[in-house]
Amino acid sequence: MRAIPLGAEASVGDFQRYPGCRFTITCSLCGWTKAYNPERVVRRLRELRAGGYATPLSRVGARVQWPCPGCGRLKWRAGLAWPAGLQPDEVRRMTNRYRN
């Protein structure tokens, strides 16, 4: 996964600006990462009445309460990333498709 550099004010809904990206939960201590479909994360936040598109990524990372499979501790951060196999020309193609 290639992380997308976002500022502290980034929200879950920012995935719409980056076609093909995935929502990631990363252990801050050991670096273990799990990727999710961003639409599914938003849907789950709404089911729990814990947020939606405007929810800051930092709040989502703080809500994760399961231990890391790599180190067994609880220190998560959330972010957005592109899958490793996604090429820049594919991102451009998806951007044009969504735009038109």
DSSP file (Angstrom, degrees, kcal/mol; ACC not computed):
  #  RESIDUE AA STRUCTURE BP1 BP2  ACC     N-H-->O    O-->H-N    N-H-->O    O-->H-N    TCO  KAPPA ALPHA  PHI   PSI    X-CA   Y-CA   Z-CA
    1    1 A M              0   0    0      0, 0.0     2,-0.7     0, 0.0    83,-0.0   0.000 360.0 360.0 360.0 137.3    0.0    0.0    0.0
    2    2 A R  E     -A   82   0A   0     80,-2.8    80,-2.7     2,-0.0     2,-0.0  -0.924 360.0-131.8-105.0 112.8    1.2    3.5   -0.8
    3    3 A A  E     -A   81   0A   0     -2,-0.7    78,-0.3    78,-0.2    76,-0.0  -0.312  10.2-133.2 -65.1 143.0    0.0    5.9    1.8
    4    4 A I        -     0   0    0     76,-2.8     2,-0.5    14,-0.0    76,-0.4  -0.882  24.4-123.5 -95.8 120.5   -1.6    9.2    0.7
    5    5 A P        +     0   0    0      0, 0.0     2,-0.3     0, 0.0    74,-0.0  -0.526  42.3 170.3 -70.2 116.4   -0.2   12.1    2.6
    6    6 A L        -     0   0    0     -2,-0.5     2,-0.0    74,-0.1    -3,-0.0  -0.898  29.3-116.5-124.9 154.0   -3.1   13.9    4.3
    7    7 A G    >   -     0   0    0     -2,-0.3     3,-1.5     1,-0.1    -1,-0.1  -0.189  38.2 -94.4 -80.4 178.4   -3.1   16.7    6.9
    8    8 A A  T 3  S+     0   0    0      1,-0.3    50,-0.3    49,-0.1    49,-0.1   0.732 122.2  61.2 -66.4 -22.8   -4.5   16.5   10.4
    9    9 A E  T 3  S+     0   0    0     47,-0.1    -1,-0.3    48,-0.1    -2,-0.0   0.344  76.8 128.6 -87.9   7.7   -7.9   17.8    9.2
   10   10 A A    <   -     0   0    0     -3,-1.5    47,-1.9    46,-0.1    48,-0.4  -0.313  40.8-161.0 -66.2 145.1   -8.5   14.9    6.8
   11   11 A S  B >   -D   56   0B   0     45,-0.3     3,-1.5    46,-0.1     4,-0.1  -0.758  33.5-104.2-122.9 170.2  -11.8   13.1    7.1
   12   12 A V  G >  S+     0   0    0     43,-2.4     3,-1.4    40,-0.3    42,-0.2   0.861 116.5  63.3 -62.0 -35.9  -13.1    9.7    6.0
   13   13 A G  G >  S+     0   0    0     40,-3.0     3,-1.5     1,-0.3    -1,-0.3   0.568  78.2  85.9 -67.8  -9.1  -15.0   11.4    3.1
   14   14 A D  G X   +     0   0    0     -3,-1.5     3,-1.8     1,-0.3     4,-0.4   0.635  65.7  85.2 -67.6 -11.9  -11.8   12.5    1.5
   15   15 A F  G X  S+     0   0    0     -3,-1.4     3,-1.1     1,-0.3     6,-0.3   0.769  76.2  69.7 -61.0 -22.8  -11.5    9.1   -0.2
   16   16 A Q  G <  S+     0   0    0     -3,-1.5    -1,-0.3     1,-0.3    -2,-0.2   0.726  93.1  56.7 -67.9 -20.9  -13.8   10.6   -3.0
   17   17 A R  G <  S+     0   0    0     -3,-1.8    -1,-0.3     1,-0.2    -2,-0.2   0.639 105.6  53.8 -81.3 -15.2  -10.8   12.8   -4.1
   18   18 A Y  S X  S-     0   0    0     -3,-1.1     3,-1.9    -4,-0.4    -1,-0.2  -0.775  83.5-149.1-124.5  84.3   -8.6    9.8   -4.6
   19   19 A P  T 3  S+     0   0    0      0, 0.0    76,-0.1     0, 0.0    75,-0.1  -0.245  80.9  16.9 -57.1 135.4  -10.2    7.2   -6.9
   20   20 A G  T 3  S+     0   0    0      1,-0.3    66,-0.1    74,-0.1    -4,-0.1   0.415  92.7 137.0  85.8  -1.7   -9.3    3.6   -6.2
   21   21 A C    <   -     0   0    0     -3,-1.9     2,-0.3    -6,-0.3    -1,-0.3  -0.302  42.2-141.6 -77.6 164.6   -7.9    4.3   -2.7
   22   22 A R  E     -B   81   0A   0     59,-3.4    59,-2.4    15,-0.1     2,-0.5  -0.902  16.6-116.4-122.5 151.9   -8.5    2.2    0.3
   23   23 A F  E     -BC  80  36A   0     13,-2.5    13,-3.1    -2,-0.3     2,-0.4  -0.768  38.6-161.0 -85.3 129.1   -9.2    3.1    4.0
   24   24 A T  E     -BC  79  35A   0     55,-3.1    55,-2.1    -2,-0.5     2,-0.5  -0.907  20.2-159.2-120.4 144.3   -6.3    1.7    6.1
   25   25 A I  E     -BC  78  34A   0      9,-2.5     9,-2.1    -2,-0.4     2,-0.4  -0.989  22.7-173.7-113.7 124.0   -6.0    1.0    9.8
   26   26 A T  E     -BC  77  33A   0     51,-3.0    51,-2.2    -2,-0.5     2,-0.4  -0.962  27.2-122.5-125.0 135.4   -2.3    0.9   10.8
   27   27 A C  E  >  -B   76   0A   0      5,-2.7     4,-1.4    -2,-0.4    49,-0.2  -0.629  17.4-151.0 -72.5 125.7   -0.7    0.0   14.2
   28   28 A S  T  4 S+     0   0    0     47,-3.3    -1,-0.2    -2,-0.4    48,-0.1   0.707  91.2  47.8 -70.9 -19.2    1.4    2.9   15.3
   29   29 A L  T  4 S+     0   0    0     46,-0.5    -1,-0.2     3,-0.1    47,-0.1   0.874 129.4  11.3 -92.8 -41.4    3.7    0.7   17.2
   30   30 A C  T  4 S-     0   0    0      2,-0.1    -2,-0.1     0, 0.0    -1,-0.0   0.598  93.3-119.4-116.6 -13.7    4.6   -2.1   14.8
   31   31 A G     <  +     0   0    0     -4,-1.4    -3,-0.1     1,-0.3     2,-0.1   0.513  51.4 158.8  90.5   4.6    3.2   -1.0   11.4
   32   32 A W        -     0   0    0     -6,-0.1    -5,-2.7     1,-0.0     2,-0.4  -0.413  23.6-161.6 -61.6 136.9    0.8   -3.8   10.8
   33   33 A T  E     -C   26   0A   0     -7,-0.2     2,-0.4    -2,-0.1    -7,-0.2  -0.956  20.2-172.8-131.3 143.0   -1.9   -2.6    8.3
   34   34 A K  E     -C   25   0A   0     -9,-2.1    -9,-2.5    -2,-0.4     2,-0.3  -1.000  16.7-147.2-131.7 133.8   -5.4   -3.7    7.2
   35   35 A A  E     -C   24   0A   0     -2,-0.4     2,-0.3   -11,-0.2   -11,-0.2  -0.783  16.5-178.0-105.0 145.7   -7.2   -2.1    4.2
   36   36 A Y  E     -C   23   0A   0    -13,-3.1   -13,-2.5    -2,-0.3     3,-0.0  -0.911  37.7 -96.3-134.8 160.5  -11.0   -1.6    3.9
   37   37 A N     >  -     0   0    0     -2,-0.3     4,-1.6   -15,-0.2     3,-0.4  -0.698  33.6-141.6 -73.6 124.3  -13.5   -0.3    1.4
   38   38 A P  H  > S+     0   0    0      0, 0.0     4,-2.3     0, 0.0     5,-0.2   0.852  98.9  56.3 -61.7 -35.6  -14.1    3.4    2.4
   39   39 A E  H  > S+     0   0    0      1,-0.2     4,-2.4     2,-0.2     5,-0.1   0.892 106.3  51.2 -62.7 -37.8  -17.8    3.2    1.6
   40   40 A R  H  > S+     0   0    0     -3,-0.4     4,-2.2     2,-0.2    -1,-0.2   0.877 108.2  51.5 -67.0 -37.5  -18.2    0.3    4.0
   41   41 A V  H  X S+     0   0    0     -4,-1.6     4,-2.4     2,-0.2    -2,-0.2   0.922 110.8  47.9 -64.1 -44.7  -16.4    2.2    6.8
   42   42 A V  H  X S+     0   0    0     -4,-2.3     4,-2.2     1,-0.2    -2,-0.2   0.923 111.3  51.0 -62.4 -43.9  -18.8    5.2    6.3
   43   43 A R  H  X S+     0   0    0     -4,-2.4     4,-2.1     1,-0.2    -1,-0.2   0.907 111.0  48.3 -59.6 -42.6  -21.8    2.8    6.3
   44   44 A R  H  X S+     0   0    0     -4,-2.2     4,-2.0     2,-0.2    -1,-0.2   0.891 108.9  52.9 -67.4 -39.7  -20.6    1.2    9.5
   45   45 A L  H  <>S+     0   0    0     -4,-2.4     5,-2.9     1,-0.2     6,-0.7   0.898 110.4  48.5 -61.4 -39.6  -20.0    4.6   11.2
   46   46 A R  H ><5S+     0   0    0     -4,-2.2     3,-0.9     3,-0.2    -2,-0.2   0.891 108.0  53.9 -68.3 -39.0  -23.5    5.6   10.3
   47   47 A E  H 3<5S+     0   0    0     -4,-2.1    -2,-0.2     1,-0.3    -1,-0.2   0.901 113.0  43.4 -60.0 -40.5  -25.0    2.3   11.7
   48   48 A L  T 3<5S-     0   0    0     -4,-2.0    -1,-0.3    -5,-0.1    -2,-0.2   0.494 109.4-126.5 -81.7  -3.6  -23.2    2.9   15.0
   49   49 A R  T < 5S+     0   0    0     -3,-0.9    -3,-0.2    -4,-0.4    -2,-0.1   0.896  76.1 122.8  54.6  42.9  -24.3    6.6   14.9
   50   50 A A  S   <S-     0   0    0     -5,-2.9     2,-0.3     1,-0.3    -4,-0.2   0.337  77.0 -64.5-113.5   2.7  -20.6    7.5   15.4
   51   51 A G        -     0   0    0     -6,-0.7    -1,-0.3    -9,-0.1     2,-0.2  -0.981  42.8-145.8 148.9-160.7  -20.1    9.7   12.3
   52   52 A G    >   -     0   0    0     -2,-0.3     3,-1.3    -3,-0.1   -40,-0.3  -0.728  65.7 -20.7-171.4-139.3  -20.1    9.6    8.6
   53   53 A Y  T 3  S+     0   0    0      1,-0.3   -40,-3.0    -2,-0.2   -39,-0.2   0.828 131.3  51.8 -62.7 -33.3  -18.2   11.3    5.7
   54   54 A A  T 3  S+     0   0    0    -42,-0.2    -1,-0.3   -43,-0.1    -3,-0.0   0.422  78.2 122.1 -87.3   2.3  -17.1   14.3    7.8
   55   55 A T    <   -     0   0    0     -3,-1.3   -43,-2.4     1,-0.1   -42,-0.2  -0.486  68.4-117.6 -67.9 125.7  -15.6   12.1   10.6
   56   56 A P  B >>  -D   11   0B   0      0, 0.0     4,-1.4     0, 0.0     3,-0.6  -0.340  15.2-125.5 -63.3 144.5  -11.9   12.9   11.1
   57   57 A L  H 3> S+     0   0    0    -47,-1.9     4,-2.2     1,-0.2    21,-0.3   0.838 109.2  61.1 -59.2 -34.0   -9.5   10.0   10.4
   58   58 A S  H 3> S+     0   0    0    -48,-0.4     4,-1.6   -50,-0.3    -1,-0.2   0.869 102.8  50.6 -63.7 -35.8   -8.0   10.5   13.9
   59   59 A R  H <> S+     0   0    0     -3,-0.6     4,-1.0     2,-0.2    -1,-0.2   0.868 108.7  51.7 -69.4 -35.9  -11.4    9.7   15.6
   60   60 A V  H >X S+     0   0    0     -4,-1.4     4,-0.7     1,-0.2     3,-0.6   0.925 109.0  49.9 -66.6 -44.0  -11.8    6.6   13.5
   61   61 A G  H >< S+     0   0    0     -4,-2.2     3,-0.6     1,-0.2    15,-0.3   0.860 108.6  53.0 -61.8 -35.7   -8.4    5.3   14.5
   62   62 A A  H 3< S+     0   0    0     -4,-1.6    -1,-0.2     1,-0.2    -2,-0.2   0.737 101.7  61.2 -72.0 -22.4   -9.1    6.0   18.2
   63   63 A R  H << S+     0   0    0     -4,-1.0     2,-0.4    -3,-0.6    -1,-0.2   0.685  76.2 104.4 -78.0 -18.5  -12.4    3.9   17.9
   64   64 A V    <<  +     0   0    0     -4,-0.7    12,-0.2    -3,-0.6    -3,-0.0  -0.505  43.5 174.7 -68.9 122.6  -10.6    0.7   17.0
   65   65 A Q        +     0   0    0     -2,-0.4    -1,-0.1     2,-0.1     9,-0.0   0.161  40.6  99.8-119.7  17.6  -10.7   -1.5   20.1
   66   66 A W  S    S-     0   0    0      1,-0.0     7,-0.0     7,-0.0     2,-0.0  -0.833  76.7-106.0-104.3 147.0   -9.2   -4.8   19.0
   67   67 A P        -     0   0    0      0, 0.0     7,-0.2     0, 0.0     6,-0.1  -0.338  38.5 -99.1 -70.8 149.7   -5.6   -5.6   19.7
   68   68 A C     >  -     0   0    0      5,-2.1     4,-1.8     1,-0.1     6,-0.0  -0.452  21.3-141.5 -65.0 131.6   -3.0   -5.6   16.9
   69   69 A P  T  4 S+     0   0    0      0, 0.0    -1,-0.1     0, 0.0     0, 0.0   0.758  99.8  51.4 -65.6 -22.7   -2.3   -9.1   15.5
   70   70 A G  T  4 S+     0   0    0      3,-0.1    -2,-0.0     1,-0.1     0, 0.0   0.922 133.1   2.0 -80.6 -46.6    1.3   -8.1   15.1
   71   71 A C  T  4 S-     0   0    0      2,-0.2     3,-0.1   -39,-0.0    -1,-0.1   0.552  87.4-124.2-122.3 -12.6    2.2   -6.8   18.6
   72   72 A G     <  +     0   0    0     -4,-1.8     2,-0.2     1,-0.3     0, 0.0   0.567  69.6 118.3  81.8   8.2   -1.0   -7.2   20.7
   73   73 A R        -     0   0    0     -6,-0.1    -5,-2.1     2,-0.1     2,-0.6  -0.582  64.7-121.8-106.7 171.2   -1.3   -3.6   21.7
   74   74 A L        +     0   0    0     -2,-0.2     2,-0.2    -7,-0.2   -47,-0.0  -0.759  61.6 117.4-116.5  83.4   -3.9   -0.9   21.0
   75   75 A K        +     0   0    0     -2,-0.6   -47,-3.3     2,-0.0   -46,-0.5  -0.718  38.0 170.4-146.2  93.3   -2.5    2.1   19.3
   76   76 A W  E     - B   0  27A   0    -15,-0.3     2,-0.3   -49,-0.2   -49,-0.2  -0.729  18.4-168.9-109.8 151.1   -4.1    2.6   15.8
   77   77 A R  E     - B   0  26A   0    -51,-2.2   -51,-3.0    -2,-0.3     2,-0.3  -0.988  15.0-142.7-133.4 146.9   -4.1    5.3   13.2
   78   78 A A  E     + B   0  25A   0     -2,-0.3     2,-0.3   -21,-0.3   -53,-0.2  -0.760  30.6 143.4-108.0 153.8   -6.4    5.6   10.2
   79   79 A G  E     - B   0  24A   0    -55,-2.1   -55,-3.1    -2,-0.3     2,-0.4  -0.947  42.8 -98.3-166.5-175.4   -5.5    6.8    6.7
   80   80 A L  E     + B   0  23A   0    -76,-0.4   -76,-2.8    -2,-0.3     2,-0.3  -0.942  37.9 170.1-121.3 145.3   -6.0    6.4    3.0
   81   81 A A  E     -AB   3  22A   0    -59,-2.4   -59,-3.4    -2,-0.4   -78,-0.2  -0.994  31.6-119.6-152.1 154.3   -3.7    4.5    0.7
   82   82 A W  E     -A    2   0A   0    -80,-2.7   -80,-2.8    -2,-0.3   -61,-0.1  -0.766  41.1-105.1 -91.5 141.7   -3.5    3.3   -2.9
   83   83 A P    >   -     0   0    0      0, 0.0     3,-1.4     0, 0.0    -1,-0.1  -0.288  31.5-113.7 -61.1 153.0   -3.2   -0.5   -3.4
   84   84 A A  T 3  S+     0   0    0      1,-0.3    -2,-0.0    -3,-0.0     0, 0.0   0.829 113.1  51.0 -60.9 -35.2    0.3   -1.6   -4.5
   85   85 A G  T 3  S+     0   0    0      2,-0.1     2,-0.6     0, 0.0    -1,-0.3   0.492  81.7 109.2 -83.9  -2.6   -0.8   -2.7   -7.9
   86   86 A L    <   -     0   0    0     -3,-1.4    -4,-0.1   -66,-0.1   -66,-0.0  -0.652  57.8-153.2 -81.4 117.1   -2.6    0.5   -8.8
   87   87 A Q    >>  -     0   0    0     -2,-0.6     4,-1.7     1,-0.1     3,-0.6  -0.535  24.0-115.1 -88.3 154.4   -0.7    2.4  -11.5
   88   88 A P  H 3> S+     0   0    0      0, 0.0     4,-2.1     0, 0.0     5,-0.1   0.840 116.3  55.3 -58.1 -34.6   -0.9    6.2  -12.0
   89   89 A D  H 3> S+     0   0    0      1,-0.2     4,-2.0     2,-0.2     5,-0.1   0.844 105.6  52.5 -69.1 -31.2   -2.5    5.8  -15.4
   90   90 A E  H <> S+     0   0    0     -3,-0.6     4,-2.3     2,-0.2    -1,-0.2   0.878 107.4  51.9 -68.4 -38.3   -5.2    3.7  -13.9
   91   91 A V  H  X S+     0   0    0     -4,-1.7     4,-2.4     2,-0.2    -2,-0.2   0.917 110.0  49.3 -62.5 -43.7   -5.9    6.4  -11.3
   92   92 A R  H  X S+     0   0    0     -4,-2.1     4,-2.4     2,-0.2    -2,-0.2   0.901 109.7  51.5 -62.2 -41.0   -6.2    8.9  -14.1
   93   93 A R  H  X S+     0   0    0     -4,-2.0     4,-2.0     2,-0.2    -2,-0.2   0.917 111.8  46.0 -62.8 -44.1   -8.6    6.6  -16.0
   94   94 A M  H  X S+     0   0    0     -4,-2.3     4,-2.4     2,-0.2     5,-0.2   0.882 110.7  53.8 -66.8 -38.0  -10.8    6.3  -12.9
   95   95 A T  H  X S+     0   0    0     -4,-2.4     4,-2.2     1,-0.2    -2,-0.2   0.935 110.4  46.5 -60.7 -46.6  -10.7   10.0  -12.2
   96   96 A N  H  X S+     0   0    0     -4,-2.4     4,-2.1     1,-0.2    -1,-0.2   0.873 111.2  52.4 -64.4 -37.6  -11.9   10.7  -15.8
   97   97 A R  H  < S+     0   0    0     -4,-2.0    -1,-0.2     1,-0.2    -2,-0.2   0.916 112.6  44.0 -64.6 -43.2  -14.7    8.1  -15.5
   98   98 A Y  H  < S+     0   0    0     -4,-2.4    -2,-0.2     1,-0.2    -1,-0.2   0.867 113.4  52.1 -69.1 -35.6  -16.0    9.6  -12.2
   99   99 A R  H  <        0   0    0     -4,-2.2    -2,-0.2     1,-0.2    -1,-0.2   0.887 360.0 360.0 -67.9 -39.4  -15.8   13.1  -13.6
  100  100 A N     <        0   0    0     -4,-2.1    -1,-0.2    -5,-0.2    -2,-0.2   0.428 360.0 360.0 -93.3 360.0  -17.7   12.3  -16.8
